[in-house]
Amino acid sequence: MLCCTKPDSFARLLQAAAVILLSMVLPLSTTVHAEGIQIKSIVIDATDEGYQFDADFEIALNPKLERALEKGIVLYFVTELNLMKFRWYWLGERVAQSRVREGLSYYALTRQYRLSRGTLSQNFNTLKEALQALSRVRDRPLIASSELKPDMEYTVELRMRLDISALPKPFQVETLGSREWDLSTGTLQWSTRLPLPKLQDNTRP
């Protein structure tokens, strides 16, 4: 009977090639997952005035965005939550929303990072501290355009993104077709029923 076996040297060559390939792939996949924005948690609560939400994100900037900060460019991040009511005859109707834009900047003179929202601002000694504050959304009110009913099912849409349109014009041109500037969670969608309003909940025995 004839049989064919591969030489030991050839087998060792294949093993060595596999090790080299894995050493090239694993660091790349780790780097990809380390950069960007991810949604970690979201909770919608009832208040005396209506509804609000808390959310936690994980934010990591790539080297290009960090260099932009060091050059004095303000990075604006937008957190959006929409509450949609299903309509079988047309697209869903948005019945409540929250949209807040926050600016992240770096001041070389003081070597501090600043997070600003409207007229409010807070300084941080490190970029890590500033990103941690940006990633923690707390007591963010929902602005309702019509009555919200706890017994009705709604679709929730949540995302956080880097607002490219707020960058200086030269940088907006640079962002065209560049994945390094495309920083977003994408839109997370799910269906839910709202908790009972606080006033209604307090009337229960």
MIBA-831423 format. One line per 2 residues: number of its first residue (from 1); their letters; for each residue y, z, x of C-alpha. Coordinates in pm, 1 decimal, padded with zeros to 6 digits, always signed. Layout:
NUM> A> Y/Z/X ~ ... $
This chain:
1> ML> +00000.0/+00000.0/+00000.0 ~ +00342.0/-00087.6/+00122.4 $
3> CC> +00629.2/+00158.3/+00089.0 ~ +00991.1/+00139.1/+00193.6 $
5> TK> +01185.1/+00442.0/+00320.2 ~ +01543.5/+00464.4/+00443.9 $
7> PD> +01595.4/+00578.8/+00799.6 ~ +01719.3/+00935.1/+00845.9 $
9> SF> +02029.5/+00810.4/+01023.7 ~ +02127.9/+00601.8/+00719.4 $
11> AR> +02079.9/+00899.7/+00485.2 ~ +02298.2/+01117.3/+00707.2 $
13> LL> +02561.1/+00844.0/+00705.6 ~ +02565.9/+00842.4/+00324.2 $
15> QA> +02602.0/+01222.0/+00312.8 ~ +02890.4/+01212.3/+00559.0 $
17> AA> +03065.1/+00943.9/+00353.9 ~ +03022.9/+01153.7/+00035.6 $
19> VI> +03176.6/+01459.5/+00203.8 ~ +03475.9/+01256.7/+00324.0 $
21> LL> +03526.6/+01109.7/-00025.4 ~ +03520.1/+01453.9/-00190.3 $
23> SM> +03765.9/+01594.5/+00063.2 ~ +04007.2/+01313.9/-00029.7 $
25> VL> +03970.7/+01346.7/-00409.1 ~ +03980.4/+01724.4/-00461.6 $
27> PL> +04323.5/+01794.6/-00306.7 ~ +04471.7/+01505.6/-00507.0 $
29> ST> +04340.7/+01637.4/-00840.5 ~ +04464.5/+01986.8/-00755.9 $
31> TV> +04813.2/+01852.1/-00682.6 ~ +04829.9/+01658.4/-01010.5 $
33> HA> +04740.9/+01964.1/-01220.3 ~ +04988.6/+02184.5/-01029.4 $
35> EG> +05295.7/+01984.0/-01131.6 ~ +05441.9/+01938.6/-01479.9 $
37> IQ> +05481.0/+02142.5/-01798.7 ~ +05196.1/+02289.7/-02001.2 $
39> IK> +05199.0/+02481.4/-02331.0 ~ +05019.3/+02814.9/-02296.0 $
41> SI> +05084.2/+02982.4/-02633.3 ~ +05292.1/+02960.0/-02952.9 $
43> VI> +05342.3/+03212.2/-03234.8 ~ +05552.5/+03168.9/-03551.5 $
45> DA> +05675.6/+03492.7/-03711.7 ~ +05864.7/+03582.7/-04028.7 $
47> TD> +06200.4/+03760.4/-04005.1 ~ +06447.2/+03901.9/-04256.5 $
49> EG> +06646.2/+03576.9/-04231.0 ~ +06357.0/+03329.8/-04226.9 $
51> YQ> +06126.0/+03228.1/-03942.6 ~ +06128.8/+03226.4/-03563.8 $
53> FD> +05884.1/+03146.3/-03287.2 ~ +05777.8/+03262.8/-02942.6 $
55> AD> +05623.5/+03024.7/-02691.5 ~ +05501.9/+03039.5/-02333.0 $
57> FE> +05495.5/+02740.7/-02100.3 ~ +05388.5/+02682.4/-01743.0 $
59> IA> +05644.2/+02482.6/-01543.9 ~ +05603.0/+02345.8/-01191.2 $
61> LN> +05848.3/+02102.2/-01034.1 ~ +05743.6/+01830.2/-00793.3 $
63> PK> +05919.7/+01794.6/-00453.5 ~ +06154.8/+01519.8/-00578.3 $
65> LE> +06292.5/+01741.7/-00857.0 ~ +06328.8/+02036.0/-00620.0 $
67> RA> +06530.0/+01817.5/-00381.0 ~ +06747.8/+01699.3/-00669.8 $
69> LE> +06828.1/+02062.1/-00750.2 ~ +06917.6/+02133.8/-00388.4 $
71> KG> +07158.1/+01837.2/-00395.1 ~ +07345.9/+01995.2/-00685.5 $
73> IV> +07190.1/+01798.3/-00973.6 ~ +07152.3/+01999.8/-01295.0 $
75> LY> +06811.5/+01957.2/-01461.5 ~ +06824.3/+01994.8/-01838.6 $
77> FV> +06511.6/+02099.1/-02028.2 ~ +06480.6/+02058.2/-02405.4 $
79> TE> +06245.3/+02271.4/-02615.7 ~ +06180.5/+02124.7/-02961.9 $
81> LN> +05982.4/+02254.9/-03256.9 ~ +05961.5/+02064.7/-03587.1 $
83> LM> +05801.7/+02181.6/-03909.9 ~ +05681.4/+01884.6/-04114.3 $
85> KF> +05574.8/+01867.8/-04480.1 ~ +05305.9/+01614.8/-04566.7 $
87> RW> +05398.0/+01330.1/-04803.5 ~ +05114.3/+01101.1/-04908.8 $
89> YW> +05350.1/+00817.3/-05003.9 ~ +05558.9/+00814.9/-04683.9 $
91> LG> +05603.0/+00972.6/-04341.9 ~ +05610.9/+01351.0/-04315.5 $
93> ER> +05937.4/+01523.0/-04408.1 ~ +06095.1/+01754.3/-04152.0 $
95> VA> +06181.5/+02078.4/-04331.3 ~ +06269.7/+02302.4/-04034.1 $
97> QS> +06351.1/+02257.3/-03668.5 ~ +06461.7/+02419.3/-03346.3 $
99> RV> +06612.5/+02226.2/-03055.1 ~ +06759.2/+02402.6/-02753.4 $
101> RE> +06870.3/+02249.8/-02422.3 ~ +06885.3/+02465.7/-02108.1 $
103> GL> +07028.6/+02366.3/-01772.2 ~ +06869.4/+02463.9/-01440.3 $
105> SY> +07094.8/+02440.4/-01135.4 ~ +07117.7/+02557.7/-00774.6 $
107> YA> +07428.3/+02687.3/-00595.4 ~ +07404.9/+02642.7/-00220.0 $
109> LT> +07699.3/+02876.2/-00153.9 ~ +07525.9/+03178.1/-00309.1 $
111> RQ> +07170.3/+03041.9/-00261.5 ~ +07093.1/+03126.0/-00621.6 $
113> YR> +06946.2/+02938.5/-00915.2 ~ +07119.5/+02947.8/-01252.7 $
115> LS> +06974.7/+02900.5/-01599.7 ~ +07235.6/+02815.6/-01865.3 $
117> RG> +07220.6/+02777.7/-02242.3 ~ +07552.0/+02711.3/-02410.8 $
119> TL> +07798.7/+02971.6/-02283.0 ~ +07522.1/+03204.8/-02165.5 $
121> SQ> +07388.2/+03195.9/-01810.1 ~ +07168.8/+03401.7/-01579.4 $
123> NF> +07125.9/+03389.6/-01200.9 ~ +06800.4/+03415.3/-01004.9 $
125> NT> +06725.5/+03456.2/-00636.6 ~ +06427.4/+03218.6/-00636.5 $
127> LK> +06322.4/+02901.3/-00816.3 ~ +06000.8/+03073.6/-00924.6 $
129> EA> +06197.3/+03343.9/-01109.1 ~ +06419.4/+03084.9/-01279.1 $
131> LQ> +06119.9/+02878.3/-01395.6 ~ +05946.7/+03190.3/-01527.7 $
133> AL> +06253.8/+03271.1/-01739.1 ~ +06272.4/+02909.9/-01861.5 $
135> SR> +05904.2/+02914.4/-01954.6 ~ +05938.1/+03224.1/-02179.8 $
137> VR> +06082.1/+03129.5/-02520.0 ~ +06150.2/+03434.4/-02734.7 $
139> DR> +06290.4/+03490.8/-03086.5 ~ +06392.4/+03125.4/-03125.7 $
141> PL> +06502.4/+03077.9/-03491.2 ~ +06388.5/+02787.0/-03708.3 $
143> IA> +06668.2/+02614.6/-03898.7 ~ +06528.4/+02521.7/-04241.1 $
145> SS> +06668.1/+02229.2/-04441.7 ~ +06477.0/+02330.3/-04757.1 $
147> EL> +06282.7/+02629.3/-04887.9 ~ +05978.6/+02718.8/-04678.9 $
149> KP> +05673.8/+02834.8/-04875.4 ~ +05400.5/+03053.6/-04721.6 $
151> DM> +05132.5/+02907.3/-04952.5 ~ +05199.0/+02549.8/-04832.1 $
153> EY> +05039.3/+02384.2/-04530.5 ~ +05277.9/+02242.1/-04271.5 $
155> TV> +05237.1/+02036.9/-03956.3 ~ +05396.1/+02191.0/-03648.0 $
157> EL> +05517.0/+01975.4/-03357.3 ~ +05608.3/+02143.4/-03027.9 $
159> RM> +05710.5/+02007.0/-02690.6 ~ +05924.4/+02078.7/-02384.6 $
161> RL> +06063.0/+01797.7/-02169.0 ~ +06307.2/+01715.1/-01894.1 $
163> DI> +06608.2/+01546.7/-02055.4 ~ +06651.1/+01234.9/-01840.7 $
165> SA> +06946.3/+01115.6/-02051.3 ~ +07149.5/+01415.0/-01928.0 $
167> LP> +07117.8/+01314.9/-01561.0 ~ +07403.0/+01139.7/-01376.5 $
169> KP> +07394.4/+00761.0/-01424.6 ~ +07265.4/+00676.1/-01073.0 $
171> FQ> +06968.6/+00908.1/-01122.8 ~ +06895.6/+00762.1/-01466.1 $
173> VE> +06842.7/+00425.2/-01298.6 ~ +06610.0/+00585.5/-01045.3 $
175> TL> +06399.3/+00741.5/-01320.6 ~ +06307.9/+00404.0/-01473.8 $
177> GS> +05934.6/+00357.7/-01429.1 ~ +05905.2/+00669.9/-01210.8 $
179> RE> +05639.0/+00925.9/-01301.7 ~ +05806.7/+01185.3/-01079.2 $
181> WD> +06087.3/+01218.9/-01334.2 ~ +05857.4/+01209.5/-01637.8 $
183> LS> +05820.7/+01582.5/-01696.5 ~ +05697.9/+01671.6/-02046.1 $
185> TG> +05426.4/+01861.2/-02228.5 ~ +05377.6/+01572.6/-02469.4 $
187> TL> +05386.0/+01665.6/-02837.8 ~ +05136.8/+01928.3/-02951.1 $
189> QW> +05056.6/+01902.6/-03325.3 ~ +04861.4/+02135.9/-03551.6 $
191> ST> +04848.8/+02243.0/-03917.1 ~ +04930.9/+02595.7/-04031.5 $
193> RL> +05045.0/+02814.3/-04318.6 ~ +05348.7/+03033.2/-04261.4 $
195> PL> +05330.8/+03414.0/-04273.3 ~ +05488.7/+03591.3/-04568.8 $
197> PK> +05865.4/+03648.3/-04536.2 ~ +05959.2/+04001.1/-04428.6 $
199> LQ> +06133.5/+04088.4/-04755.1 ~ +05833.9/+03973.8/-04958.8 $
201> DN> +05589.9/+04143.5/-04725.5 ~ +05774.3/+04478.2/-04756.4 $
203> TR> +05734.2/+04478.7/-05134.7 ~ +05357.7/+04495.5/-05108.1 $
205> P> +05203.9/+04837.7/-05188.4 $
